Amino acid sequence: MDFALPADLLAYLDELDAFIAAEIKPLEQQDDNIRFFDHRREYARTDFENQGLPRHEWEKLLVEATRRADAAGHWRFSAPKKYGGKDGSNLWMAVIRDRFAAKGLGLHNDLQNEHSIVGNFPFVAMFEHFGTEAQQQEFILGGFARERRVAFGLTEPDHGSDATHMETRAVRETRDGVPGWRIDGRKMWITGMHVATHCAAFCRTSGKDGDAKGITCLLVPAGTPGMVVDEYMWTFNMPTDHPRMHFENCWVPESAVLGPVDGGLSIAQSFVHQNRIRQAASSLGAATYCVEESVKYARHRKPFGQDLARNQGIQFPLVELATQCEMLRTLIYKTAWEMDQLEHKEIEHKLSDKISMCNYYANRLVCEAADRAMQVHGGIGYSRHKPFEHIFRHHRRYRITEGAEEIQMRKVAAYLFGYLGPRKALYAAQ
């Protein structure tokens, strides 16, 4: 077995480092843009007088960074070559996101709003596997041209992680001789609606509550009458772009259907796996950063005339965290590599448990590492002059989003005990 990273991947990491130094770091320092990353970051990013939404200056800066990355051939790295990407693999993306987050806060990679100079585009796979040719042209190429942006309208106020008990309903209805769908219902935490051109609204179109079949995805253009944003929910980690919204007598034509009618749940499931493994890698990188910064500080700080690092009360918790980081890195890289060996639709049935292991454990680990970093750094660690409170606030949400850690542990248990996955046949035979 060879655990060495490919030489061409290491070379690409060097190329990315050089690009960050030449293009991104100067932009980060220009025009006091550092205010978005230093102790002023939460205020600088948040328009508190406008529903707590991101400030235009902040989002404009992120666009400029990704524009430069796109011109250099990095932003679309994970996308297929036919869309201007490089067919970037899950393994390469995991390594890149791990390394980027381990650098700390910066314009190269800020996951508060999923920004990175090497972009993560799960919508590409979603439209490639489920969209019509016209939808692929409109939403994949339009997405890269920044003409289309789709918000993911799955979660509902009363059901959270249970997507099968969906109260939002869509019924067939013809208006002015055009066949289509009328949508009525409520949604919650629909990230990015303030800039979205469309909402991918998941609705029950047949069957009963709890059925996996009978859910359909409808692409609703922003501004469609009857689709209303009620409020943006203020969160632990500001700014916010997560609204509560509702649909009332909202109509879209038949062409708005994405994927098979009544088969929309598979679209939602296809969306999460790439996100979860890459999110896990980012959480791992951030945890590593917290550990390394704590080690540096403990060697530098000299209370009572000797290194803080000489105290076992400092050493042992960081040893535990460093050990967990090393073990998790091996699991994440291995799982990402295994994902690359499978067809996209095979991943759910063969690797979903391993992806969930990586995700829930990494998100828990980074919160523990950020908390420990605050403790090691003392008062300055608790302040906003260090990034640990920001890291904790950001990554804490990932223990809930993309499937709460309890949901992911339940998925692991289903595979472990043979209720789902490859071990199902083993126990069925007994």
C-alpha positions in Angstrom: 0.0 0.0 0.0 1.2 3.5 -0.9 0.0 6.3 1.3 2.1 9.0 -0.5 0.3 11.8 -2.2 0.7 11.8 -6.0 3.6 14.0 -7.1 1.4 15.9 -9.5 -1.0 16.8 -6.6 2.0 18.0 -4.5 3.1 20.1 -7.5 -0.4 21.6 -7.8 -0.4 22.5 -4.1 2.8 24.4 -4.8 1.2 26.1 -7.7 -1.8 27.1 -5.6 0.5 28.5 -2.9 2.3 30.6 -5.5 -1.0 31.9 -6.8 -2.2 32.8 -3.3 1.0 34.7 -2.6 1.0 36.6 -5.9 -2.7 37.4 -6.4 -4.8 36.7 -3.3 -2.7 37.9 -0.4 -2.1 41.4 -2.0 -5.9 41.7 -2.6 -6.5 40.7 1.0 -4.3 43.6 2.2 -5.6 46.1 -0.4 -8.0 48.9 0.6 -8.2 47.7 4.2 -9.7 44.4 3.1 -8.0 42.8 6.0 -10.9 44.1 8.1 -12.9 41.2 6.8 -10.4 38.8 8.5 -9.0 40.5 11.6 -10.9 41.3 14.9 -13.4 43.5 12.9 -14.5 40.6 10.7 -18.0 40.0 12.0 -19.0 43.7 11.8 -17.2 44.3 8.5 -19.0 41.4 6.9 -22.5 41.9 8.4 -25.0 44.6 7.4 -26.8 44.6 10.7 -29.2 47.3 9.6 -30.3 45.2 6.5 -31.6 42.0 8.1 -28.0 40.9 9.0 -27.2 40.0 5.4 -23.6 40.0 4.1 -22.4 43.5 3.2 -22.0 44.2 -0.6 -18.4 45.0 -0.1 -17.7 41.6 1.4 -19.4 39.7 -1.3 -17.8 41.9 -4.0 -14.4 41.0 -2.6 -15.2 37.3 -2.7 -16.3 37.6 -6.4 -13.1 39.3 -7.3 -11.0 36.6 -5.6 -12.8 33.8 -7.5 -12.7 35.8 -10.7 -8.9 35.9 -10.4 -8.8 32.2 -9.5 -11.0 31.4 -12.5 -8.7 33.3 -14.9 -5.8 31.3 -13.5 -7.6 28.0 -14.0 -8.2 27.2 -10.4 -11.8 28.1 -9.5 -13.5 25.4 -11.6 -10.9 22.7 -10.8 -13.4 20.2 -9.6 -15.8 20.7 -12.5 -15.7 18.5 -15.7 -13.4 19.7 -18.5 -16.3 20.4 -20.8 -17.4 23.1 -18.4 -13.9 24.7 -18.1 -12.8 22.6 -15.2 -10.0 20.0 -14.7 -12.0 17.0 -13.6 -10.7 17.4 -10.1 -11.1 14.2 -8.1 -12.5 13.9 -4.6 -9.1 13.0 -3.3 -7.5 16.1 -4.7 -10.3 18.3 -3.4 -10.1 16.8 0.1 -6.3 17.4 0.2 -6.7 21.0 -1.1 -9.5 21.9 1.3 -7.5 20.3 4.2 -4.4 22.4 3.3 -6.3 25.6 2.7 -8.2 25.5 6.1 -4.9 24.6 7.8 -3.6 28.0 6.7 -6.1 29.8 8.9 -8.4 32.7 8.0 -7.9 34.4 4.7 -9.3 35.3 1.3 -8.0 32.1 -0.2 -10.6 30.1 1.6 -13.4 31.3 3.9 -16.0 28.7 4.6 -18.4 31.0 6.4 -20.2 31.2 3.0 -18.5 28.3 1.2 -16.0 30.6 -0.5 -12.7 29.2 -1.9 -10.4 30.0 -4.8 -10.8 26.3 -5.6 -14.6 26.1 -5.7 -16.9 23.4 -4.5 -19.8 22.9 -7.0 -22.2 20.1 -6.0 -24.8 21.7 -8.3 -22.7 20.6 -11.3 -23.2 16.9 -10.5 -26.9 17.6 -9.6 -27.6 19.0 -13.1 -25.3 16.6 -14.9 -27.1 13.6 -13.5 -30.7 14.9 -13.3 -31.0 17.9 -15.6 -32.1 18.1 -19.2 -29.6 19.3 -21.8 -31.2 22.8 -21.7 -31.0 22.9 -17.9 -27.4 21.8 -18.0 -26.6 24.6 -20.4 -28.6 27.2 -18.4 -27.5 26.3 -14.8 -24.0 24.8 -15.1 -22.6 27.2 -17.7 -24.8 30.0 -16.3 -23.6 29.3 -12.8 -20.0 29.7 -13.8 -20.9 32.9 -15.7 -22.6 34.1 -12.4 -25.9 34.4 -14.3 -27.5 31.6 -12.4 -27.4 30.7 -8.7 -29.6 28.0 -7.2 -30.6 27.9 -3.5 -31.4 24.5 -2.1 -35.0 24.4 -0.8 -35.2 21.2 1.1 -35.5 21.9 4.9 -38.9 22.7 6.5 -39.6 24.4 9.8 -41.4 21.5 11.5 -39.4 18.6 10.1 -35.7 19.5 10.0 -33.6 16.5 9.1 -36.6 14.4 8.0 -37.1 15.3 4.4 -39.7 12.6 3.8 -42.3 14.3 6.0 -42.6 17.2 3.6 -45.6 19.5 4.0 -44.8 21.7 1.0 -47.1 20.4 -1.7 -47.1 20.8 -5.5 -50.1 19.9 -7.6 -50.5 19.9 -11.4 -52.3 23.0 -12.6 -52.7 24.5 -16.1 -52.7 28.2 -16.4 -53.4 30.1 -19.6 -53.1 26.8 -21.5 -49.7 26.0 -20.1 -49.3 22.9 -17.9 -47.4 23.4 -14.7 -47.4 23.1 -10.9 -48.9 25.1 -8.1 -46.7 25.1 -4.9 -47.9 25.8 -1.4 -45.8 25.3 1.8 -43.0 26.6 4.0 -39.2 26.3 3.9 -36.4 27.1 6.4 -32.7 27.8 6.2 -32.6 28.2 2.4 -29.1 29.5 2.2 -28.2 32.2 -0.4 -31.7 33.3 -1.4 -30.7 36.9 -1.2 -28.6 36.4 -4.3 -30.2 33.3 -5.8 -31.8 33.4 -9.3 -33.7 30.2 -8.5 -34.8 28.1 -5.6 -34.7 24.3 -6.0 -37.9 23.7 -4.1 -38.5 20.1 -3.0 -42.2 19.4 -2.8 -44.4 16.4 -2.2 -46.3 15.6 -5.4 -47.7 12.1 -4.5 -47.7 9.5 -1.8 -48.0 10.0 1.9 -45.8 11.6 4.6 -42.8 9.5 5.3 -42.6 8.0 1.8 -39.2 8.4 0.0 -41.0 8.3 -3.3 -43.4 11.1 -4.3 -41.1 14.1 -3.8 -40.3 16.4 -6.8 -37.7 19.1 -7.3 -39.0 22.3 -9.0 -36.8 25.2 -10.1 -38.6 28.3 -9.0 -37.2 31.6 -10.4 -36.6 34.4 -7.8 -39.4 36.9 -7.9 -42.0 34.4 -8.9 -45.3 35.6 -7.4 -46.2 33.6 -4.3 -42.6 32.7 -3.3 -41.9 35.0 -0.3 -38.9 35.4 2.0 -40.4 36.1 5.4 -37.2 36.9 7.4 -33.5 36.1 7.5 -32.7 34.1 10.7 -29.9 35.6 12.8 -27.4 32.9 13.8 -24.5 32.2 16.1 -22.3 32.9 13.1 -23.0 36.2 11.3 -23.7 37.5 8.7 -26.8 35.5 7.8 -28.1 34.4 4.4 -30.5 31.8 5.7 -34.1 32.7 5.4 -37.5 31.4 6.5 -39.8 31.6 3.5 -43.1 30.3 2.2 -44.9 29.5 -1.0 -48.6 30.4 -1.5 -50.3 29.8 -4.8 -46.9 29.9 -6.5 -47.0 28.5 -10.0 -44.2 27.3 -12.3 -44.4 25.7 -15.8 -43.7 22.0 -16.4 -40.2 22.9 -17.6 -39.3 23.8 -14.0 -39.1 20.1 -13.0 -35.6 18.9 -12.3 -35.2 15.2 -12.6 -38.0 12.6 -12.5 -41.4 13.5 -11.1 -41.8 11.8 -7.7 -38.1 10.9 -7.7 -36.6 14.1 -6.3 -35.2 12.7 -3.0 -32.4 11.1 -4.9 -31.4 14.5 -6.1 -31.1 15.7 -2.6 -29.1 12.7 -1.6 -26.7 13.1 -4.6 -26.0 16.6 -3.5 -24.7 15.8 0.0 -21.9 13.3 -0.5 -19.4 15.6 -2.2 -20.3 18.4 0.2 -19.8 16.1 3.3 -16.4 14.8 2.4 -15.1 18.2 1.4 -16.6 19.8 4.5 -14.9 17.1 6.6 -11.6 17.9 5.0 -12.1 21.6 5.7 -13.0 20.9 9.4 -9.9 18.7 9.7 -7.7 21.5 8.3 -9.2 24.0 10.7 -8.7 21.6 13.6 -5.0 21.2 12.6 -4.6 24.9 12.5 -6.0 25.3 16.0 -3.6 22.6 17.3 -0.5 24.0 15.5 -1.2 27.6 16.7 -1.7 26.3 20.3 1.6 24.5 20.1 3.4 27.6 18.8 1.9 29.8 21.6 2.6 27.3 24.3 6.3 27.2 23.3 6.4 31.0 23.2 4.5 31.8 26.3 6.6 31.7 29.5 4.5 32.0 32.7 6.5 31.6 35.9 9.7 31.7 33.9 9.3 28.5 31.7 7.5 27.4 28.5 3.8 26.9 29.0 4.3 23.9 26.8 6.2 22.1 29.6 3.0 21.6 31.5 1.3 18.2 30.9 -2.0 19.9 31.4 -1.2 21.8 28.1 0.6 18.9 26.4 -1.9 16.0 26.8 -5.1 17.6 25.5 -3.1 18.8 22.4 -1.6 15.3 22.0 -5.1 13.8 21.9 -6.2 16.3 19.3 -3.1 15.9 17.2 -3.6 12.1 17.2 -7.2 12.4 16.2 -6.3 14.7 13.4 -3.7 12.2 12.0 -6.1 9.3 12.2 -9.0 11.3 10.7 -6.8 12.5 7.8 -6.1 8.9 6.8 -9.8 8.1 6.8 -10.8 11.2 4.9 -8.2 10.7 2.2 -8.9 7.0 1.9 -12.7 7.6 1.6 -12.2 10.3 -0.9 -10.0 8.0 -3.0 -12.7 5.3 -2.8 -15.3 7.7 -4.0 -13.2 8.3 -7.1 -13.3 4.6 -7.8 -17.1 4.5 -8.0 -19.8 5.8 -10.3 -21.5 8.8 -8.8 -24.8 6.8 -8.2 -22.9 4.0 -6.5 -21.5 6.1 -3.7 -24.8 6.3 -1.7 -25.1 2.5 -1.5 -21.4 1.6 -0.9 -19.7 4.5 0.9 -22.3 6.7 2.5 -21.5 5.4 6.0 -17.7 6.2 5.6 -18.5 9.7 4.3 -20.8 10.2 7.3 -18.1 8.9 9.7 -15.6 11.5 8.2 -18.1 14.3 8.4 -19.6 14.0 11.8 -16.3 13.3 13.5 -14.4 16.1 11.7 -17.0 18.6 12.6 -17.0 17.6 16.2 -13.2 17.5 16.3 -12.7 21.1 15.0 -15.1 22.4 17.7 -13.0 20.7 20.3 -9.8 21.9 18.8 -11.0 25.5 18.6 -12.2 25.4 22.2 -8.9 24.0 23.4 -7.0 26.7 21.4 -9.0 29.3 23.3 -8.1 27.7 26.6 -4.4 27.4 25.8 -4.3 31.0 24.6 -6.1 32.3 27.6 -7.8 35.7 27.5 -6.3 36.6 24.1 -7.7 33.3 22.7 -11.2 34.3 23.8 -10.9 37.7 22.1 -11.6 38.3 18.5 -8.0 39.2 18.0 -7.4 35.5 17.5 -9.5 33.5 15.0 -10.6 30.6 17.3 -13.9 32.0 18.2 -14.7 32.5 14.5 -13.6 29.0 13.7 -15.8 27.6 16.5 -18.8 29.6 15.5 -18.5 28.7 11.9 -17.9 25.0 12.2 -20.4 24.5 15.0 -23.2 24.8 12.5 -21.8 21.8 10.5 -22.7 19.5 13.4 -26.3 20.4 12.4 -26.3 21.2 8.7 -25.7 18.7 5.8 -27.5 16.2 8.1 -27.1 16.6 11.9 -24.4 14.4 13.4 -27.1 12.2 15.0 -28.6 11.6 11.5 -25.2 10.7 10.2 -24.5 8.4 13.1 -27.8 6.7 12.4 -26.7 6.2 8.8 -23.4 4.6 10.0 -25.4 2.3 12.4 -27.7 1.2 9.5 -24.7 0.1 7.5 -22.9 -1.4 10.5 -25.8 -3.5 11.6 -26.8 -4.5 8.0 -30.1 -2.7 7.7 -28.6 -0.8 4.7 -25.5 -1.1 2.5 -23.1 -3.9 1.6 -23.7 -5.8 4.9 -27.4 -6.1 4.3 -27.0 -9.4 2.4 -24.8 -10.8 5.1 -27.5 -10.5 7.8 -30.4 -11.3 5.4 -28.9 -14.7 5.0 -29.0 -15.5 8.7 
